[in-house]
Amino acid sequence: MAQVIFTLLMLVMLQAVLGFDNLLYISLESKKAPVSEQKRVRKVGILIAIVLRIVLLFALVSLIKYFQEPFSFLTGHVEDVIDFAFNGHSLIVLVGGGFIIYTAIKEIWHMISTQDLTVDQMVSGKGSKSANAVVVSIVIMNLVFSFDSILAAIGLTREIENSTTAFIVMAIAIVLSGLLMLVFANKISSFLSKNRMYEVLGLFILFIVGIMLVTEGGHLAHLKIFGNEIVPMSKTTFYFVIAVLVVVDIVQGRYQKKLINQEITKK
């Protein structure tokens, strides 16, 4: 019993740590919905994702070998150029990472483009996605992000002899982490709404998340380009880069305020 409780706590902590990038995506994506629908969108999206995560967990436990084994028709090489052996896991991670990179670049470009929204559009949220479209995006990307955490959870629960108990422990961890995500998604979204300047920082972090997923997908596919193996970005490197971006953003903000105050003093 003690082992089961310890494993459950470890799983909840694992889900919380691995869920940061997911939270950021949910917070930024929900802002595309009409203002009056944003809170509901986050709630519905995460609740649906919790149910689908448990379904995904059941599928992975039953069919894990089919996700890990390379597809014969997607395995091959071009001499001295590229080698590859794609499996289900690698394709899901690669597509998810590519979509996140595309989303981040599109939003960054939208921020610096000369086309501005009218006041009515900014207030009502028009010109962005519908609430249902945002919910679908949140659910799909939640599943992409959860793939690795579920595989890690399966690894952590291998020491539990009873497979039914192991499944129940993983399901409880998914539900608890989902509820935590629901709470913190609202807090992060509220923070970004009050501090719009940090949206740019969030989008660049999201861009790095996409790169991390793409490199991980390439590694899972045993991808080699010109003889160089694709190496996945480690979580340590990921969090270090985030820390550097946050520090740079804080220093830049304070320096900008200092320059503005100096200009005001001169006048």
N, C-alpha and C positions, 0 to 999 in steps of 0.2 A: 504493500500500500504506500509506504514511504517513497519507494522508487517511482510509483505512478504519479504522486503529487509533485515530486522533484522534476520529473520529465515534463509535466504539465506547465510548471512555472518556467522551465527553460524554453519551452515552445512559445509561450506567451511573450517572453523577452525577445526571442528570435524573431517572431512576427513583428514586434514593435520596432526593432532595429532595422529589419529589412523593409519595413513599410514606410519609411520616411519619404523615399522618392515617389511612392504611390500617393501618399498624402499630398505632396506638392502638386502632382498632376491633377488630382481631384479638385484641389483648391483653385488652381488656375483654370481648369476646364469648366468648372461650374460658373465662373464669371461670364462665360459666353451666353448663358441662359438669361432670360429676362430677370431683372432685379427681384421682382416679387416671387419668382420661382426658384431662386438659387438655393435657398436652404432646403426646400423640399427635394430638389434635384439631388443634392448631396446625400440626403437621408435615404431616398428611394434607391439611388444608384448603389450605395454601400450595402443596404439591406439585401437587394437582389444579388449583389456580388457575393455576400456571405453564403447565401443558399447555393449559388453556382460553384463556389469554392469547395463546399462539402461534396457536391456532385463530382467536381474535378478530382477531389481527393479519392473518392470511391473508384473513379475511372483509372487514376494513376496506380492505385494499389492493385487493381485487377489487370491492368494492361501496360504496366511500366516497361516491360521488355520491348513492346512495340514502339514506344517513344524513344528508347535508347538505341535500338538497332538501326544502322544506316539503311536507307532505301537503296536497293540495287540500281534503280534507274537514275538515282541522283548521286552516284558514286563514280568517280573517274579522275582523270588527270590529262592535262596538256603538257607535254614534256617541257621542263624548264620554265613553265609559265604558271600553272595552277594545279593544285591537287585538292580534292574535296570528297567528303562522304557525309552528306546531309541526312539527319534523322528528324523525327517529329519534334523533339525538344529544340534542336537548333533552328528549325524553320520558324517556330512560334516566337522564339526570342529575337531572331533576326528581323522578322516582320514587325514585331512590337517596337524594337529599338529604332528601326527605320522610320516608323510612323511618328514616334516621339521626336526624332530629329527634325522631320518635316514640319511637325506642329510648332516646335520651338522657333525654327527659322521663319516660318510664316508669320507667327505672332510678333517676333522681333522686327521683321520687315514692315508689318502693319503699324508698329509703333513709330517707326522713323519715316514712313511714307508721308507725302504731302497731303494726301486726302484725309480730311478731318471729319469726324462725326458731328452732326448737329447736336445742340443741347438736348433736344427731344429724344434723339437716339441714345445719347449717353444716359439719360434718366430712365428711359423705358427698356433699354437693352436691345432695341431694334437694330437690325443689321448684323446680328450674331446668330447663333444656332437656336433652334427651338428647344424647349425643355426636354422633350422626349429624345431628341438627337443627342443632347448632352448626357442624358442618363445612359443611353446605349454606349457612348464613348467611354464613360466612366466604368461601366460593367466590363466591357471588352478589355480595357487596359488593366483593370484590377485583376483579371484572370491572367494576363500576361505577366504582371508583376508577381502574382502568387505562385506561378509555376515552380520557380526555384525554391521558394520558402516551403512549399508542400513537399518537394523532393527532400529537402533538408529535414523536415519533420518526420518523414518516413524513415530516414536514416537514424534519427534520434530515438525513435520508438522501436527499433529492432530488438532491443534488449528486453522489451516486454513480451513475454512468451505467448500470452493470449492475444490473438490477432484482433478479436472483437474489442477487447479492452484498449488496445493500441489505437484502433480506429476511433473509438469514443473519445479518448484523450486528445487526439488530433482534431476532432470535430469541435470539442469544447474550446480548445486553443484558438481555432479559427473564429468561433463566435465571439469570444472575449476580445481578441485582437480587432475584430471588426467593429465591436462596440466602442473600443478605445479610438479607433480610426474615425468613427462617427463624431465623437466629441472633439477630437483635435482638428478634424477637417473644418469644422465650423469656426474654431478659434483661429486657425491659420488664415482662413478666408476673411474673417473679420479684421485681422491684423493687416492683410494685404489691402483691404478696402480703405483702411485708415492711413496706410503708408504706401501710397501708389508707387513711390519711387523704387520700392523693393520688388515690384513686379518684374523689372528688367533683370534683377539678380536672380529671381526665381526662374525666369525663362532660360537664362544661361546655365543654371544648375540642371534644369530639365534637359537641356541640350547635352550636357555631360552624361546624364542618366542614359540618354539614347546611345551615346558613344559606348558607354559601359556595356549596354545590352548587345550592341552590334559586335563588339569584340568578344563577348562571351559566346554569342551565337556562332561566330567564326571559329572559335576554339572548339566548341561542341561539334562542329561540322568537320573538324580536323583540316581546316582550310589553310593551305600554304600558297603564298603568292611569290613567285620567283624564288622559291626555296625557303622563304621566310614564314615560319609558323605564326599564325595570329594568336597573340597572348591576351587573355582576358584581363581587364582592369580590375585590380583587387579592391575590396571594400575599403581597405586602409587608405589606398591611394585616392579613392573616390571621396572619402570624408576629409582627407587632407586638402584636396583641391577645393572642396566646398568651404572649408575653414579659411583658406587663402582668399577666395572670392568674397567672403563675408567681411574679412578684415580690410581688404582693399576698398570695398564699398563703403565701410564705415569711415576709413581714413579719408577717402575721396569726398564724402559728404561733409565731414568736419572742415576739410581744407577749403571746400567751396564756400561754406558759411563764413570762414575766416576772410576769404577774399572779398565776399560781398560786404562784410562789416567794414573792411578797410576802405572799400569804395565809398560807402556811406559816410565814413568819417572824413574822407577827403572833401566830399561835397559840403 
